[in-house]
């Protein structure tokens, strides 16, 4: 059977969601998928980025990663999104990218895409679940097939237990509080497995 084509589409200011996206890419590739890792365009002013050393360093670190386009959505059988939380919702950079897919949606090209989502926030109750669910609302409008991790693997109980999509807390030191690597990889493998069934 033809390989599942997965687009891992992320936004990250200081690197947390970039790491989540890379773990998803790694697991999906190992599961036999063809993977594109792409970032949504940055909207923040250069002055704001420069004022935060960690943000500026991450921009430099990822300058060679391609920016996501509508072509990535059309190409993909499956999509994994990863975004930080902004007031309990997706980051504006990710929201703008999703909002710009109206042309694909109108042409029926978002229907039956297999999608899953991940998030991060700066505290344990900072909107993790709401962010994933708000992205899934848009996916319902797309006619996409949503794949949540649920509690389909015991790793959910050691990684924070978000059944909607892996989420992680960023500590004051800028690092992840919970150990979510295996949970991300399980979610990615589950997404590929469902996408394979859709292609069968």
BAFI-3210 file (N, C-alpha, C; in Angstrom, 3 decimals, decimal comma, padded with zeros to 6 digits):
// residues 200
n [1|2|3|4|5|6|7|8|9|10|11|12|13|14|15|16|17|18|19|20|21|22|23|24|25|26|27|28|29|30|31|32|33|34|35|36|37|38|39|40|41|42|43|44|45|46|47|48|49|50|51|52|53|54|55|56|57|58|59|60|61|62|63|64|65|66|67|68|69|70|71|72|73|74|75|76|77|78|79|80|81|82|83|84|85|86|87|88|89|90|91|92|93|94|95|96|97|98|99|100|101|102|103|104|105|106|107|108|109|110|111|112|113|114|115|116|117|118|119|120|121|122|123|124|125|126|127|128|129|130|131|132|133|134|135|136|137|138|139|140|141|142|143|144|145|146|147|148|149|150|151|152|153|154|155|156|157|158|159|160|161|162|163|164|165|166|167|168|169|170|171|172|173|174|175|176|177|178|179|180|181|182|183|184|185|186|187|188|189|190|191|192|193|194|195|196|197|198|199|200]
n.u [000,834|000,398|002,435|001,419|000,947|002,120|001,700|003,362|002,545|003,494|003,645|006,012|007,482|009,649|010,594|009,358|007,040|008,194|009,896|007,972|006,789|008,930|009,303|006,915|007,256|009,444|008,388|006,293|007,654|009,114|006,995|006,453|005,494|005,504|006,904|006,375|007,781|006,785|006,633|004,319|003,918|005,640|004,227|004,790|006,271|009,615|010,976|009,780|010,478|013,272|013,580|013,326|015,533|015,471|013,456|014,457|016,737|015,557|014,235|016,432|017,558|015,723|015,561|015,911|013,820|011,033|008,262|004,842|002,336|-000,673|-000,372|000,848|-001,229|-003,029|-001,503|-001,194|-002,265|-002,733|-002,587|-000,725|-001,041|000,714|000,748|001,337|-000,522|-002,632|-004,188|-006,046|-006,577|-005,625|-002,387|-002,014|-000,593|-000,889|-003,668|-004,158|-003,017|-004,676|-007,104|-006,609|-007,064|-009,382|-009,869|-009,067|-010,848|-013,326|-013,142|-013,422|-011,191|-010,217|-011,656|-012,017|-009,363|-007,067|-006,678|-004,801|-003,929|-001,658|-000,494|000,871|001,395|002,004|001,397|-000,104|-002,908|-003,464|-004,956|-004,515|-006,216|-008,421|-007,240|-006,490|-009,052|-010,301|-008,957|-009,770|-012,453|-012,357|-011,419|-013,599|-015,283|-013,821|-014,374|-012,766|-011,202|-010,986|-008,427|-007,924|-005,712|-006,921|-007,333|-005,747|-003,351|-001,126|000,702|-000,540|-001,256|001,005|001,902|000,478|-002,094|-003,952|-006,676|-007,416|-005,367|-001,843|-000,402|001,725|003,423|005,242|007,963|009,283|011,912|011,970|011,858|010,283|007,853|006,404|007,039|006,664|007,406|007,054|004,293|003,652|004,759|003,184|000,705|001,263|001,786|-000,716|-002,259|-001,183|-001,870|-004,702|-004,946|-003,874|-005,881|-007,916|-006,971|-007,027]
n.v [-001,190|002,291|004,723|006,445|009,903|012,364|015,522|017,420|020,072|022,969|025,543|027,414|029,322|029,364|026,774|024,455|023,303|022,758|020,685|018,754|018,368|017,290|014,847|013,630|013,484|011,726|009,289|008,796|008,501|006,198|004,496|004,140|006,243|008,943|011,966|015,438|018,083|021,126|024,659|027,141|030,465|033,136|035,795|037,738|040,915|041,775|043,160|042,371|039,703|039,884|040,975|038,888|036,607|033,738|033,253|034,572|032,994|030,548|031,136|031,532|028,975|027,432|028,416|027,252|025,540|024,737|026,894|026,328|025,665|025,887|023,831|021,812|020,901|019,958|017,940|016,101|013,074|012,845|014,969|016,418|018,776|021,195|023,417|026,325|027,462|030,272|032,290|030,208|029,340|028,558|029,625|032,806|032,714|030,066|030,032|031,896|030,559|028,285|029,593|030,584|028,574|028,496|028,345|025,727|024,303|025,101|023,867|021,279|019,959|019,570|017,693|014,586|014,416|013,048|014,034|015,267|016,747|018,720|020,450|023,178|024,862|027,443|026,770|024,146|024,326|025,999|026,108|023,998|021,760|023,144|024,467|022,421|021,374|023,610|023,815|021,436|022,032|023,672|021,729|020,037|021,597|021,494|018,944|016,931|013,898|013,293|012,279|011,329|010,711|009,555|007,166|005,091|003,962|003,092|005,060|007,490|007,936|008,659|010,950|013,235|012,914|013,947|013,369|014,341|015,279|015,198|017,226|019,662|021,130|024,121|024,902|027,428|027,518|027,199|024,676|021,431|020,270|017,849|014,428|013,722|012,471|009,732|009,632|011,461|010,105|007,811|008,969|009,920|007,511|006,312|008,081|007,666|004,989|005,071|006,648|004,921|002,992|004,508|004,843|002,315]
n.w [000,000|-000,639|000,983|003,975|003,931|005,917|007,348|009,652|011,383|012,925|015,476|017,228|019,747|021,540|021,425|022,555|021,283|018,881|019,590|020,352|017,857|016,428|017,756|017,047|014,287|014,156|015,241|013,435|011,041|011,612|011,698|009,105|007,566|005,161|005,827|006,303|007,967|009,016|009,661|010,800|009,468|011,105|012,963|014,772|015,676|014,739|016,707|019,080|019,163|019,272|021,781|023,493|024,429|024,280|022,438|020,176|019,766|019,136|016,754|015,094|015,226|013,831|011,282|008,804|008,398|006,475|005,689|006,377|003,914|001,911|000,141|001,603|003,203|001,253|000,097|002,170|003,767|006,411|009,302|011,877|014,311|016,261|018,887|020,928|023,826|023,876|025,898|026,364|023,835|020,408|019,277|017,645|015,280|014,379|014,197|012,160|009,990|009,777|009,274|006,763|004,972|003,541|000,780|000,071|001,680|000,559|-001,863|-001,186|-000,313|002,208|003,422|005,095|005,844|008,104|011,354|014,192|017,351|019,387|022,340|024,344|027,490|029,955|032,532|034,574|034,363|032,283|029,958|028,251|027,381|026,328|024,201|022,389|021,887|020,744|018,344|017,204|016,762|014,485|012,758|012,567|011,033|008,715|007,922|008,682|009,963|013,226|015,373|018,488|021,289|023,470|026,047|025,168|025,578|028,177|028,705|028,780|031,399|032,714|031,644|031,997|031,138|029,209|027,243|024,802|023,231|023,291|025,791|027,303|030,095|030,269|032,154|034,462|033,852|031,189|030,194|029,575|031,880|032,359|031,347|028,192|025,856|024,986|024,952|022,948|020,771|020,750|020,114|017,556|016,175|016,410|014,934|012,369|012,047|011,923|009,648|007,737|007,678|006,607|004,052|003,053]
ca.u [000,000|001,109|002,727|000,644|001,657|001,815|002,248|003,431|002,487|003,642|004,152|006,777|008,256|010,942|011,100|008,628|006,223|009,139|010,324|006,833|006,643|010,013|009,010|005,843|007,866|010,287|007,548|005,545|008,610|009,385|005,777|006,373|004,892|006,307|006,587|006,833|007,752|006,733|006,202|003,466|004,660|005,699|003,518|005,241|007,265|011,010|011,385|009,293|011,301|014,622|013,545|013,303|016,676|015,107|012,655|015,387|017,598|014,782|014,038|017,683|017,731|014,772|015,418|015,932|012,614|010,097|006,988|003,672|001,485|-001,860|000,083|001,114|-002,531|-003,578|-000,637|-001,213|-003,391|-002,897|-001,942|-000,597|-000,781|001,250|000,692|001,217|-001,791|-002,713|-005,480|-006,937|-006,860|-004,399|-001,602|-002,527|000,120|-001,562|-005,043|-004,158|-002,748|-005,904|-008,110|-006,258|-007,308|-010,744|-009,904|-009,035|-012,109|-014,407|-012,968|-013,600|-009,881|-009,863|-012,521|-011,451|-007,995|-006,963|-005,962|-004,603|-003,324|-000,921|-000,407|001,668|001,018|003,009|001,045|-000,897|-004,315|-003,387|-005,722|-004,073|-007,323|-009,223|-006,515|-006,656|-010,456|-010,647|-008,446|-010,644|-013,674|-012,073|-011,285|-014,953|-015,741|-013,079|-014,802|-011,633|-011,368|-010,173|-007,854|-007,394|-005,044|-007,762|-006,548|-005,473|-002,033|-000,876|001,560|-001,395|-001,358|002,283|002,327|-000,446|-003,421|-004,881|-007,168|-007,733|-004,112|-000,753|-000,078|002,842|003,632|006,585|008,351|009,925|013,242|011,816|011,859|009,042|007,684|006,040|007,750|005,609|007,958|006,403|002,888|003,643|005,038|001,985|-000,308|001,657|001,574|-002,163|-002,714|-000,787|-002,653|-006,036|-004,794|-003,711|-007,192|-008,684|-006,453|-007,197]
ca.v [000,000|003,565|005,276|007,574|011,179|013,128|016,858|017,863|021,527|023,468|026,884|027,393|030,544|029,083|025,438|023,324|022,652|022,242|019,368|017,849|018,083|016,399|013,497|013,087|013,149|010,539|008,097|008,569|007,976|004,807|003,733|003,975|007,384|009,984|013,076|016,812|018,904|022,525|025,626|028,200|031,732|033,984|037,065|038,702|041,893|041,416|043,799|041,537|038,490|040,258|041,304|037,635|035,840|032,356|033,328|034,899|031,831|029,509|031,582|031,240|027,524|026,799|029,267|026,436|024,720|025,341|027,378|025,571|026,275|025,093|022,626|020,769|020,361|019,196|016,773|015,175|012,210|013,073|016,185|016,609|020,168|021,427|024,865|026,796|028,049|031,714|032,570|029,069|029,109|028,348|030,829|033,537|032,258|028,844|030,380|032,525|029,529|027,503|030,460|030,846|027,392|028,557|027,891|024,261|023,854|025,326|022,897|019,936|019,310|019,297|016,603|013,261|014,432|012,519|015,073|015,165|018,000|018,771|021,825|023,457|026,065|027,754|026,177|022,925|024,613|027,202|026,031|022,882|021,022|024,076|024,764|021,284|021,285|024,712|023,464|020,386|022,659|024,032|020,503|019,554|022,381|020,980|017,590|016,051|012,770|013,626|011,139|011,687|009,559|008,923|006,402|003,873|003,465|003,429|006,235|008,648|008,121|009,141|012,121|014,341|012,355|014,685|012,412|015,000|015,388|015,400|018,602|019,697|022,397|024,692|025,461|028,741|027,380|027,056|023,255|020,704|019,742|016,436|013,616|013,388|011,952|008,492|009,941|012,073|009,066|006,975|009,730|009,936|006,166|006,113|008,889|006,963|003,760|005,429|007,120|003,728|002,388|005,368|004,650|000,899]
ca.w [000,000|-000,683|002,308|004,483|003,869|007,132|007,567|011,040|011,254|014,287|015,788|018,467|019,931|022,180|021,126|023,121|020,260|017,884|020,081|020,215|016,426|016,020|018,263|016,207|012,999|014,350|015,402|012,197|010,060|012,004|011,402|007,663|006,887|004,538|006,721|006,133|009,182|008,566|010,677|010,276|009,438|012,304|012,807|015,780|015,210|015,005|017,955|020,178|019,173|019,702|023,206|024,245|023,927|023,950|021,208|019,092|019,533|018,462|015,367|014,375|015,190|012,905|010,086|007,577|008,293|005,533|006,196|005,927|002,896|001,578|-000,562|002,588|003,595|000,136|-000,091|003,307|004,169|007,844|009,801|013,317|014,653|017,597|019,106|022,299|024,244|024,076|026,539|026,198|022,422|019,635|018,997|016,479|014,083|013,931|013,833|010,832|008,991|009,612|008,653|005,355|004,151|003,019|-000,611|000,073|002,267|-000,400|-002,950|-000,629|-000,187|003,610|003,894|005,347|006,338|009,463|012,092|015,623|017,798|020,645|022,828|025,540|028,227|030,971|033,824|034,355|034,055|031,459|028,723|027,403|026,764|025,535|022,965|021,481|021,503|019,837|017,026|016,679|016,251|013,089|011,984|012,284|009,880|007,552|007,567|008,958|010,880|014,394|016,098|019,802|021,903|024,483|027,024|024,411|025,959|029,580|028,801|029,081|032,844|033,241|030,871|032,193|030,969|028,341|026,267|023,536|022,504|024,247|026,158|028,241|030,788|030,169|033,439|034,480|033,252|029,743|029,833|029,815|033,227|032,246|030,362|027,227|024,594|024,549|024,673|021,605|019,781|020,667|019,382|016,143|015,615|016,330|013,788|011,143|011,960|011,433|008,261|006,911|007,527|005,698|002,682|002,641]
c.u [000,877|001,291|001,735|001,520|001,189|002,491|002,215|003,592|002,496|003,892|004,859|007,555|009,621|011,373|010,321|007,838|007,057|009,617|009,193|006,679|007,712|009,812|007,917|006,393|008,669|009,444|006,793|006,444|008,928|008,192|005,527|005,767|005,951|005,928|007,194|006,684|007,839|006,208|005,290|004,245|004,555|005,009|004,040|006,268|008,674|011,499|010,964|010,132|012,688|014,684|013,542|014,423|016,336|014,315|013,563|016,272|016,842|014,505|015,276|017,872|016,882|014,610|015,393|014,725|011,596|008,830|005,849|002,880|000,253|-001,484|000,349|-000,178|-003,090|-002,815|-000,897|-002,464|-003,752|-002,106|-001,883|-000,218|-000,175|001,362|000,733|-000,188|-001,640|-004,104|-006,495|-007,299|-005,539|-003,683|-002,098|-001,854|-000,549|-002,981|-005,093|-003,925|-003,991|-006,956|-007,851|-006,526|-008,725|-010,878|-009,912|-010,353|-013,249|-014,352|-013,107|-012,301|-009,400|-010,669|-011,751|-009,951|-008,013|-006,114|-005,872|-003,863|-002,663|-000,781|000,556|001,117|002,019|002,607|000,067|-002,353|-004,421|-004,107|-005,315|-005,233|-008,152|-008,554|-006,677|-008,097|-010,855|-010,118|-009,322|-011,977|-013,491|-011,989|-012,643|-015,537|-015,046|-013,634|-013,705|-012,034|-010,427|-009,723|-007,259|-006,656|-005,937|-006,910|-006,228|-004,104|-001,761|-000,007|000,752|-001,405|-000,060|002,739|001,392|-001,885|-004,405|-005,389|-007,426|-006,507|-003,027|-000,578|000,984|002,944|005,069|006,913|009,023|011,324|013,182|011,754|010,508|009,015|007,397|006,901|006,721|006,125|007,226|004,923|002,737|003,826|003,857|000,903|000,004|001,414|000,085|-002,749|-002,391|-001,601|-004,061|-005,969|-004,605|-005,055|-008,079|-008,250|-006,732|-008,401]
c.v [001,252|004,111|006,366|008,823|012,037|014,488|017,148|019,378|022,132|024,966|026,784|028,687|030,255|027,624|024,253|022,583|022,149|020,850|018,357|017,416|017,118|014,980|012,836|012,660|011,855|009,269|007,774|008,002|006,516|003,904|003,613|005,124|008,234|011,279|014,397|017,520|020,359|023,414|026,663|029,513|032,508|035,314|038,141|039,671|041,456|041,990|042,952|040,271|038,787|040,553|040,069|036,735|034,407|032,299|033,598|033,703|030,743|029,879|031,264|029,735|026,872|027,561|028,471|025,514|025,435|025,818|026,593|026,372|025,393|023,805|021,486|020,109|019,460|017,889|015,686|014,311|012,500|014,303|016,115|018,065|020,237|022,928|025,204|027,331|029,563|032,023|031,463|028,757|028,896|029,683|031,485|033,102|031,005|029,151|031,009|031,486|028,697|028,327|030,695|029,661|027,352|028,069|026,384|023,702|023,962|024,335|021,455|019,214|019,137|018,130|015,300|013,247|013,883|013,499|014,765|016,427|017,857|020,228|021,933|024,719|026,266|027,337|025,038|023,163|025,860|027,116|024,936|022,252|021,917|024,386|023,645|021,208|022,408|024,445|022,383|020,943|023,069|022,793|019,875|020,310|021,913|019,646|016,580|014,933|012,999|012,357|011,644|010,477|008,828|008,318|005,035|003,288|003,931|004,662|007,494|008,956|008,628|010,426|013,317|013,969|013,143|013,739|013,010|015,100|015,678|016,893|018,568|021,088|022,847|025,368|026,813|028,709|027,190|025,623|022,611|020,154|018,243|015,737|013,094|012,756|010,707|008,707|010,575|010,994|008,105|007,683|009,757|008,576|005,880|006,883|008,198|005,709|004,042|005,894|005,940|003,057|003,199|005,168|003,257|000,723]
c.w [000,000|000,733|002,682|004,415|005,043|007,103|009,061|010,986|012,651|014,307|017,121|018,584|020,550|022,100|021,649|022,048|019,090|018,297|019,971|018,758|015,943|016,534|017,426|014,852|013,102|014,414|014,117|011,107|010,339|011,707|009,898|006,887|006,189|005,237|006,237|007,469|008,749|009,686|010,032|010,334|010,750|012,012|013,758|015,201|015,583|016,332|019,165|020,299|019,726|021,197|024,093|023,710|023,516|022,654|020,015|018,748|018,787|017,011|014,535|014,188|014,094|011,595|008,785|007,430|007,417|006,230|005,575|004,890|002,686|000,864|000,408|003,049|002,493|-000,073|000,938|003,358|005,621|008,259|011,319|013,538|016,053|017,803|020,592|022,569|024,365|024,612|026,267|024,763|021,685|019,439|017,708|015,189|013,509|013,476|012,445|009,740|008,723|008,873|007,165|004,433|003,576|001,589|-000,717|000,594|001,254|-001,553|-002,456|-000,346|001,245|004,167|004,022|005,607|007,765|010,267|013,582|016,059|019,163|021,059|024,001|026,197|029,361|032,378|033,599|033,991|033,181|030,130|027,769|026,631|025,861|024,201|021,947|020,978|020,548|018,432|016,384|016,178|014,794|012,214|011,667|011,091|008,599|007,061|007,795|009,921|012,053|015,107|017,405|020,377|022,890|025,583|026,409|024,717|027,389|029,748|029,100|030,570|033,470|032,559|031,040|031,910|030,131|027,250|024,887|022,622|023,516|024,522|027,243|028,854|030,604|031,492|033,319|033,872|031,735|029,270|030,150|031,237|033,178|031,186|029,359|025,932|024,112|024,246|023,291|020,549|019,640|019,853|017,889|015,493|015,446|015,137|012,473|010,961|011,423|009,981|007,303|006,656|006,573|004,250|002,148|001,723]
res [x|x|x|x|x|x|x|x|x|x|x|x|x|x|x|x|x|x|x|x|x|x|x|x|x|x|x|x|x|x|x|x|x|x|x|x|x|x|x|x|x|x|x|x|x|x|x|x|x|x|x|x|x|x|x|x|x|x|x|x|x|x|x|x|x|x|x|x|x|x|x|x|x|x|x|x|x|x|x|x|x|x|x|x|x|x|x|x|x|x|x|x|x|x|x|x|x|x|x|x|x|x|x|x|x|x|x|x|x|x|x|x|x|x|x|x|x|x|x|x|x|x|x|x|x|x|x|x|x|x|x|x|x|x|x|x|x|x|x|x|x|x|x|x|x|x|x|x|x|x|x|x|x|x|x|x|x|x|x|x|x|x|x|x|x|x|x|x|x|x|x|x|x|x|x|x|x|x|x|x|x|x|x|x|x|x|x|x|x|x|x|x|x|x|x|x|x|x|x|x]
***
